[in-house]
Amino acid sequence: MVYYNLFSFFFFLFCIPEAELQIAEAVALVDTLQNWTVLDKIIIPTKNPDKKLIFGKGNFQVLTEKIKKLPQVTAVFLNVERISSLTKKELEDAWGVKVFDRYTVVLHIFRCNARTKEAKLQIALAEVPLLRSNLKNEVSQLDQQRGGSRYIMGSGETFMETQYRILKEKELKIRNALEKLRRKRSLLRTQRKKREFPIISVMGYTNCGKTTLIKALTGEAGIQPRDQLFATLDITAHAGYLPSHMAVIYVDTIGFLTDLPHNLVESFSATLEEVVYSDLIVHVRDITHPETILQKATVLSVLKNLNLPSHLLDSMVEVHNKVDLIERYKPTEENALAVSALRGQGLEELKEEIEKKILTVTGKKILTVNINLEGPQLSWLYKEATVQEVEVMPEEGTARVKVIIGNSAFGKYRSLFPNSKIYMP
């Protein structure tokens, strides 16, 4: 599929009822793409995008004249979810430039940011409805030119049927490849569960600072946040430590967007699959954004549609990020934590809150055990639990060890070392 990624100028057309509220986000979508520039913008009402003409005659004439007077315009972006292939052709013929809707723009951003095999497959899957729509339009044009459909070399299939079959086979091949990757991810998830590493999914509206926050929490130098929409398309996992030295895994997820086209949500649902298996969700908000409340509602709406376990939604930690940009900011919402991922502000309080929630939801225990220093207990505990303190009593050849330990590991410890004294807090 050919994509147009070298536009020097871009004419931006905003045409939804909530235009004033979302215009900054729509401009940001265009600015995310290299060499795409917003040249002008206009707000006008639209009809049903599924209809052949989505503008009234008067507005259509105004738009046409405006575009014709701007010779540097190379494309028009209609900020509606989808326009039909027939509408797209009519508008392109009238205006003499390429026309994009929200679906094609967001899909192109996804393509530019995809890094892993899975993300690229997800994008290929998301393209299928677009290819199918374009095929219908192309075949319609061919039929008009030839006076009807033609069978291909006596195969009994029309040209359209052949192309649809090829497209269906391509879609099946992509889905099979994605299923193999899902099974592999499931195996890795099982291995993580055996080690009992708590999993923390970091979620939020696109460009809210999720990746920057994970970098601040883990100290992982290799993480490179980018100030743009949909910088993260792939699930990535990063190890970190809580105040008790408990090891956890932070999972970075795809950002959310208001009115993200339905087919794109479906195609990328697998990237949100991991959230179901999390122990905790951290919801990051860009508290400086003028539509931060609307963004929160968007994220919560998507999360509820994922059929997450109720305890995940109930225990969610809400983070108000970028508070360094607001003088003396204090959260107005109960239990929200104010942080600046970039400046390191509020991170210790956040780690403490995460630890408290993790201990509750995972059932991990904090206890002290009395061990024989000549035995293997200490090395076993370092390997299978989180050792917090070791108080050595050399005259007795023993030590008191304070640990955080999971249920499975605790059961193994009692079985392996039945004579070890255990002190509960």
Salt bridges, closest charged atoms under 4 A:
GLU25 OE2 - ARG102 NH2 2.95
ASP40 OD2 - LYS66 NZ 3.22
GLU90 OE2 - LYS52 NZ 3.45
GLU92 OE2 - LYS88 NZ 2.63
ASP93 OD2 - LYS89 NZ 2.79
ASP101 OD2 - ARG82 NE 3.93
GLU118 OE2 - ARG185 NH1 2.66
GLU127 OE2 - ARG111 NH2 1.75
GLU157 OE2 - ARG165 NE 2.89
GLU169 OE2 - ARG165 NH1 3.25
GLU171 OE1 - ARG132 NH2 3.07
GLU171 OE2 - ARG175 NH2 3.12
GLU179 OE1 - ARG182 NH1 3.57
GLU179 OE2 - ARG183 NH1 3.96
GLU220 OE1 - HIS238 ND1 3.01
ASP252 OD1 - LYS210 NZ 3.35
GLU266 OE2 - HIS262 NE2 3.32
GLU273 OE2 - ARG182 NE 3.53
GLU273 OE1 - ARG185 NH2 2.98
GLU274 OE2 - ARG185 NE 3.04
GLU274 OE2 - ARG189 NH1 2.67
GLU274 OE1 - ARG192 NH2 3.10
ASP279 OD1 - LYS193 NZ 3.74
ASP286 OD2 - LYS322 NZ 3.26
GLU318 OE2 - ARG285 NH1 2.66
GLU318 OE1 - LYS296 NZ 3.08
GLU318 OE2 - HIS320 NE2 2.74
ASP324 OD2 - ARG343 NE 3.62
GLU333 OE2 - ARG285 NH1 2.76
GLU333 OE1 - LYS296 NZ 2.67
GLU333 OE2 - HIS320 NE2 3.80
GLU353 OE1 - LYS356 NZ 3.44
GLU353 OE2 - LYS357 NZ 3.53
